[in-house]
Amino acid sequence: MKIDKYDLRSALRKVFRGLHWNIKYPKQDYIKIEGSKLSFDAFIKINDTDFVTEIKSIRKFNTLISTIFYRSIVKLNALSRNMFLNPLIIFMLEEIITLKELKALGFMFRKYAPDFSWVLINSIDDIAYKLKGLPIQIIGFEKSTNLRIELRNNLMFSFTDLELWMFKVLFYHNYKKHETPIPNAFSLSKLAGVNRNTANKWVKTMLENNFIISRRGESLKLFNIRDYFNLWTGRYSIFDQEIYYFNYIRNDKEVFTNIFKKFEKSRQSNWLYLLTGYLGSRSYNLKFTSSESIQIYSSHLNFDDIKKSLLLIPSESRTNIMVIIPKYYKSVIGGLKFSKNNYTVDPIQLYLDCFHLKGRGYQQADRIYKELIINE
């Protein structure tokens, strides 16, 4: 049953009645902090714990993650500190969301507000909530069973450089059919250049989790690709690597464009740098977000060469220009074989790197998935 946006209080009471939570709307719904008034919406008691609560009714998921989320946690953090109560955010969302969006919201809370409790209400029957110190609980949602299976099977994968590389080789050979199809784990080990036992173990795990289907006389077939990517985005982030920050040597407003042009001109095979993130998306003609942060892979750090080749100088503070030493070296460098050119990462790497970037990186990754990975 869809939430009635004109009677939110009644809808919330119906939801919380089923959860055995007690909600109370105070008469004085604001608190003075440093001369200003910050309003709050309700007190909620859950298992003898009191929460000060912010309630937001939102139409679109993109609005939630791009603006409402950050405003709400800043405001509620100030309220909870001054009222000595636990913070709880309730998002009532009109747009029906998928497992991926639900996971993305959970990741944002883990990264930016790990001490917050939260509730997402998609309808009277579709609710997800996370209380501090407890795992996510799901009521309804078409894919909630898949989420529980996914979280359980997470432990069966190591999420290593070799696993990502084997997936890329299998994906581009068998799904995209760029080269000769791979019939079994032995052929995969030869093409990927990995140990046969390593390939056998990975293929077996993929088969057990229904990510690969194997039929006699046919090549290995990838299945549930989106779900496999969801596993990786939950464990991989571009920020988990060795990152160095730089400034452009000139005071130029066209830094984004100028650096991109340098890469376009770098046709030589010994070019030391690879585009990823937003510049990499532009290389595939997928400029979607207006963000002009720059992410560049380098196999080694040579400040003199970076200054000479890219006109970049090191910065002691964080900037919007990142030079990254790849943690997943084999899959990043090896993926060039499946790239559009010799200076941009392959589509799978681009998807993973964009997913957690600020400035609508999640939406950029979604476009990469739809236009490069599935429909290329």
C-alpha positions as CSV (number, residue, x, y, z in Angstrom):
1,M,0.0,0.0,0.0
2,K,1.4,3.4,-1.0
3,I,2.1,6.0,1.6
4,D,-0.5,8.8,1.7
5,K,1.6,12.0,1.5
6,Y,-1.2,14.0,2.8
7,D,-1.5,12.0,6.0
8,L,2.0,11.1,6.9
9,R,1.4,10.9,10.6
10,S,-1.3,8.3,10.2
11,A,0.9,6.3,7.8
12,L,3.8,6.4,10.2
13,R,1.6,5.2,13.1
14,K,0.5,2.2,11.0
15,V,4.1,1.3,10.1
16,F,5.4,1.6,13.7
17,R,2.5,-0.2,15.2
18,G,3.6,-3.3,13.3
19,L,7.2,-2.8,14.5
20,H,6.0,-2.1,18.1
21,W,7.7,1.3,18.2
22,N,6.2,4.1,20.1
23,I,6.1,7.5,18.2
24,K,5.2,10.8,19.9
25,Y,4.8,14.2,18.3
26,P,5.8,16.9,20.8
27,K,4.0,20.2,21.2
28,Q,7.3,22.1,21.3
29,D,9.0,20.8,18.2
30,Y,12.2,22.9,18.2
31,I,15.3,23.5,20.3
32,K,17.4,26.6,20.6
33,I,21.0,26.1,19.6
34,E,23.4,29.0,19.7
35,G,20.6,31.5,19.3
36,S,18.9,29.7,16.4
37,K,16.0,27.3,16.4
38,L,16.3,23.8,15.0
39,S,13.1,21.9,14.6
40,F,12.6,18.2,14.9
41,D,9.6,16.0,14.1
42,A,9.1,13.4,16.7
43,F,10.4,11.3,19.6
44,I,10.4,7.6,19.0
45,K,11.0,4.9,21.7
46,I,12.5,1.6,20.4
47,N,13.4,-1.1,22.8
48,D,13.6,1.4,25.7
49,T,15.9,3.7,23.7
50,D,14.7,7.2,22.9
51,F,15.4,8.8,19.6
52,V,15.1,12.4,18.3
53,T,13.7,12.1,14.8
54,E,13.8,13.9,11.5
55,I,11.1,12.8,9.0
56,K,11.4,13.5,5.3
57,S,8.9,12.8,2.6
58,I,10.7,12.7,-0.8
59,R,9.5,12.0,-4.3
60,K,12.8,10.9,-6.0
61,F,15.7,8.8,-4.8
62,N,18.2,11.0,-6.6
63,T,16.9,14.0,-4.5
64,L,17.4,11.9,-1.3
65,I,21.1,11.0,-1.9
66,S,22.2,14.3,-3.6
67,T,20.8,16.9,-1.1
68,I,18.3,15.7,1.5
69,F,20.6,13.1,3.0
70,Y,23.4,15.5,3.8
71,R,21.2,18.3,5.1
72,S,19.4,15.9,7.4
73,I,22.4,14.3,9.0
74,V,24.0,17.7,9.7
75,K,20.8,19.1,11.3
76,L,20.0,15.9,13.3
77,N,23.6,15.6,14.5
78,A,23.4,19.0,16.1
79,L,20.0,18.2,17.7
80,S,21.1,14.8,19.1
81,R,24.2,16.3,20.7
82,N,22.3,19.1,22.4
83,M,19.4,16.9,23.5
84,F,21.5,13.9,24.5
85,L,19.3,11.6,22.5
86,N,20.1,9.1,19.7
87,P,19.5,10.4,16.1
88,L,17.0,8.6,13.8
89,I,16.2,9.7,10.3
90,I,13.0,8.5,8.5
91,F,12.9,8.8,4.8
92,M,9.4,8.3,3.2
93,L,10.1,7.7,-0.5
94,E,7.4,7.8,-3.2
95,E,9.7,6.4,-6.0
96,I,9.9,2.6,-5.9
97,I,13.6,1.6,-5.5
98,T,15.7,-1.5,-6.2
99,L,18.1,-3.5,-4.2
100,K,21.0,-1.4,-5.6
101,E,19.5,1.9,-4.4
102,L,18.8,0.4,-1.0
103,K,22.5,-0.8,-0.8
104,A,23.7,2.6,-1.9
105,L,21.8,4.3,0.9
106,G,23.2,1.9,3.4
107,F,26.7,2.6,2.2
108,M,26.2,6.3,2.6
109,F,25.1,5.9,6.2
110,R,28.1,3.7,6.9
111,K,30.5,6.2,5.4
112,Y,29.0,9.6,6.5
113,A,26.8,8.8,9.5
114,P,27.8,5.5,11.1
115,D,26.3,6.3,14.4
116,F,22.9,7.2,13.0
117,S,19.8,4.9,13.0
118,W,17.6,5.2,9.9
119,V,14.4,4.0,8.3
120,L,13.4,3.9,4.7
121,I,9.7,3.5,3.9
122,N,8.8,2.8,0.3
123,S,5.2,1.8,1.2
124,I,3.2,0.5,4.1
125,D,4.5,-3.0,3.2
126,D,8.1,-2.2,2.1
127,I,10.3,-1.0,4.9
128,A,14.0,-1.2,5.6
129,Y,15.6,0.0,8.8
130,K,19.0,0.0,10.5
131,L,19.3,0.6,14.3
132,K,22.8,1.4,15.7
133,G,24.8,-1.7,16.3
134,L,22.4,-4.0,14.5
135,P,22.2,-5.3,10.9
136,I,19.8,-3.9,8.3
137,Q,16.2,-5.3,8.7
138,I,13.9,-5.6,5.7
139,I,10.2,-6.0,5.6
140,G,8.7,-6.6,2.1
141,F,10.7,-5.4,-0.9
142,E,10.7,-7.8,-3.8
143,K,14.4,-8.4,-3.6
144,S,14.8,-8.6,0.2
145,T,15.4,-12.4,-0.1
146,N,18.2,-11.8,-2.6
147,L,19.8,-9.3,-0.3
148,R,20.0,-11.8,2.6
149,I,21.4,-14.5,0.2
150,E,23.9,-11.9,-1.1
151,L,25.1,-10.9,2.3
152,R,25.5,-14.5,3.4
153,N,27.4,-15.5,0.3
154,N,29.6,-12.4,0.4
155,L,32.0,-14.4,2.6
156,M,32.6,-16.9,-0.2
157,F,34.4,-14.4,-2.4
158,S,37.8,-12.8,-1.6
159,F,37.4,-9.7,-3.8
160,T,41.0,-9.9,-4.9
161,D,42.8,-8.4,-7.9
162,L,42.9,-11.9,-9.5
163,E,39.1,-12.4,-9.0
164,L,38.3,-9.1,-10.6
165,W,40.7,-9.8,-13.5
166,M,39.2,-13.3,-14.1
167,F,35.8,-11.8,-14.2
168,K,36.9,-9.2,-16.7
169,V,38.4,-11.8,-19.0
170,L,35.4,-14.0,-18.8
171,F,33.0,-11.1,-19.3
172,Y,34.7,-9.6,-22.3
173,H,35.3,-13.0,-23.9
174,N,32.0,-14.7,-23.2
175,Y,29.4,-12.0,-22.6
176,K,30.7,-9.3,-25.0
177,K,32.1,-11.9,-27.3
178,H,35.1,-9.7,-28.1
179,E,37.3,-12.8,-28.5
180,T,37.1,-16.6,-28.4
181,P,34.6,-17.9,-25.9
182,I,35.9,-19.6,-22.8
183,P,34.5,-23.1,-22.2
184,N,35.9,-24.0,-18.8
185,A,38.1,-23.0,-15.8
186,F,41.2,-24.4,-17.4
187,S,40.8,-22.2,-20.5
188,L,40.2,-19.2,-18.3
189,S,43.4,-19.9,-16.3
190,K,45.4,-19.9,-19.5
191,L,43.8,-16.7,-21.0
192,A,44.0,-14.8,-17.7
193,G,47.5,-16.1,-16.8
194,V,46.5,-17.3,-13.4
195,N,47.1,-20.5,-11.5
196,R,44.7,-23.3,-12.6
197,N,43.6,-24.1,-9.0
198,T,42.8,-20.4,-8.5
199,A,40.6,-20.3,-11.6
200,N,38.9,-23.6,-10.6
201,K,38.1,-22.3,-7.2
202,W,36.7,-19.0,-8.4
203,V,34.6,-20.6,-11.2
204,K,33.2,-23.2,-8.6
205,T,32.2,-20.3,-6.3
206,M,30.6,-18.4,-9.2
207,L,28.7,-21.6,-10.1
208,E,27.5,-22.2,-6.6
209,N,26.2,-18.6,-6.4
210,N,24.4,-18.7,-9.7
211,F,26.7,-16.1,-11.3
212,I,27.9,-18.7,-13.9
213,I,25.9,-21.3,-15.8
214,S,27.8,-24.3,-17.2
215,R,26.3,-26.6,-19.8
216,R,28.0,-29.5,-21.6
217,G,29.3,-28.4,-25.0
218,E,28.8,-24.7,-24.3
219,S,31.0,-21.9,-23.1
220,L,30.7,-20.6,-19.5
221,K,27.7,-18.2,-19.3
222,L,27.6,-15.3,-17.0
223,F,24.3,-14.8,-15.1
224,N,23.0,-12.3,-12.6
225,I,25.7,-9.8,-13.6
226,R,24.1,-6.9,-11.8
227,D,24.0,-8.8,-8.6
228,Y,27.7,-9.6,-8.9
229,F,28.5,-6.0,-9.5
230,N,26.5,-5.1,-6.3
231,L,28.8,-7.4,-4.4
232,W,31.9,-5.6,-5.7
233,T,30.5,-2.1,-5.1
234,G,29.9,-3.1,-1.5
235,R,33.6,-4.1,-1.0
236,Y,35.5,-2.0,-3.5
237,S,36.0,1.8,-3.4
238,I,38.4,3.9,-5.5
239,F,39.4,5.6,-2.2
240,D,40.8,2.4,-0.7
241,Q,43.9,2.9,-2.8
242,E,47.1,4.9,-2.5
243,I,46.1,8.4,-3.5
244,Y,48.1,11.6,-4.1
245,Y,46.6,15.0,-4.6
246,F,47.8,17.6,-7.1
247,N,47.2,21.1,-8.3
248,Y,47.3,22.3,-11.9
249,I,50.5,24.3,-12.4
250,R,48.6,27.2,-14.0
251,N,45.6,29.2,-12.7
252,D,43.3,27.9,-15.5
253,K,39.6,27.5,-15.3
254,E,39.7,24.8,-18.1
255,V,41.8,22.3,-16.2
256,F,39.4,19.4,-16.8
257,T,39.4,20.0,-20.6
258,N,43.1,20.7,-20.8
259,I,44.1,17.5,-19.1
260,F,41.7,15.5,-21.1
261,K,43.2,16.9,-24.3
262,K,46.7,15.9,-23.2
263,F,45.5,12.3,-22.9
264,E,43.8,12.4,-26.3
265,K,47.2,13.4,-27.8
266,S,49.1,10.7,-25.9
267,R,48.9,7.9,-28.5
268,Q,52.4,6.5,-27.6
269,S,52.4,3.0,-26.0
270,N,54.7,4.0,-23.2
271,W,52.2,6.5,-21.7
272,L,52.4,6.1,-18.0
273,Y,48.9,7.3,-17.0
274,L,45.3,6.0,-17.3
275,L,42.0,7.9,-17.1
276,T,39.2,6.8,-14.9
277,G,36.3,8.4,-13.0
278,Y,34.7,11.4,-14.7
279,L,37.5,12.0,-17.2
280,G,37.4,8.4,-18.2
281,S,33.6,8.7,-18.7
282,R,34.2,11.6,-21.0
283,S,36.6,9.4,-23.0
284,Y,33.7,7.1,-23.7
285,N,31.5,10.1,-24.6
286,L,29.5,9.6,-21.4
287,K,29.9,13.0,-19.7
288,F,26.9,12.9,-17.4
289,T,27.7,14.8,-14.3
290,S,28.9,18.4,-14.1
291,S,31.6,17.5,-11.5
292,E,35.1,18.2,-12.7
293,S,37.1,16.2,-10.2
294,I,39.9,14.3,-11.9
295,Q,41.0,10.7,-11.2
296,I,44.2,9.3,-12.9
297,Y,45.9,6.0,-12.5
298,S,49.7,5.8,-12.5
299,S,51.8,2.7,-12.3
300,H,54.4,4.5,-10.3
301,L,54.9,8.0,-8.8
302,N,57.3,10.2,-10.6
303,F,56.7,13.8,-9.6
304,D,59.0,15.2,-12.3
305,D,57.3,13.3,-15.1
306,I,53.8,14.2,-13.8
307,K,54.8,17.9,-13.8
308,K,56.3,17.6,-17.3
309,S,53.5,15.4,-18.8
310,L,50.4,16.7,-17.1
311,L,51.5,20.1,-15.6
312,L,50.6,19.0,-12.1
313,I,52.4,19.8,-8.9
314,P,51.9,18.0,-5.5
315,S,49.4,19.4,-3.0
316,E,49.7,19.1,0.8
317,S,45.9,19.2,1.1
318,R,43.1,17.4,-0.7
319,T,42.2,18.8,-4.2
320,N,39.9,17.7,-7.0
321,I,42.9,16.1,-8.9
322,M,43.8,12.6,-7.7
323,V,46.7,10.5,-9.0
324,I,46.2,6.9,-7.8
325,I,48.6,4.0,-7.5
326,P,46.3,1.0,-8.4
327,K,45.7,-1.6,-5.7
328,Y,44.2,-3.9,-8.2
329,Y,47.2,-3.6,-10.6
330,K,46.6,-6.7,-12.8
331,S,43.0,-6.0,-13.4
332,V,43.5,-2.3,-14.0
333,I,46.5,-2.6,-16.4
334,G,45.2,-5.9,-18.0
335,G,41.8,-4.3,-18.6
336,L,43.4,-2.0,-21.2
337,K,43.1,-4.9,-23.6
338,F,39.3,-4.4,-23.5
339,S,39.4,-0.6,-23.4
340,K,38.3,1.9,-26.0
341,N,41.9,3.3,-26.2
342,N,45.3,2.9,-24.6
343,Y,44.8,5.7,-22.0
344,T,41.4,4.9,-20.4
345,V,40.4,2.0,-18.1
346,D,38.0,-0.6,-19.4
347,P,34.2,-0.1,-18.7
348,I,34.0,-2.5,-15.7
349,Q,36.9,-0.7,-14.0
350,L,35.3,2.7,-14.9
351,Y,32.0,1.5,-13.3
352,L,33.6,0.5,-10.0
353,D,35.7,3.6,-9.8
354,C,32.8,6.0,-10.4
355,F,30.4,4.3,-8.1
356,H,31.6,5.9,-4.8
357,L,32.8,9.3,-6.3
358,K,31.2,12.5,-4.9
359,G,29.3,14.6,-7.3
360,R,26.7,12.0,-8.5
361,G,29.2,9.3,-9.1
362,Y,26.5,6.7,-8.4
363,Q,24.4,8.0,-11.3
364,Q,27.5,8.1,-13.5
365,A,28.2,4.5,-12.7
366,D,24.6,3.6,-13.5
367,R,24.9,5.1,-16.9
368,I,28.2,3.3,-17.6
369,Y,26.5,0.0,-16.7
370,K,23.5,0.6,-19.0
371,E,25.4,2.1,-22.0
372,L,28.8,0.4,-21.9
373,I,28.6,-2.8,-19.9
374,I,25.2,-4.2,-20.9
375,N,24.3,-2.3,-24.1
376,E,27.8,-1.5,-25.6
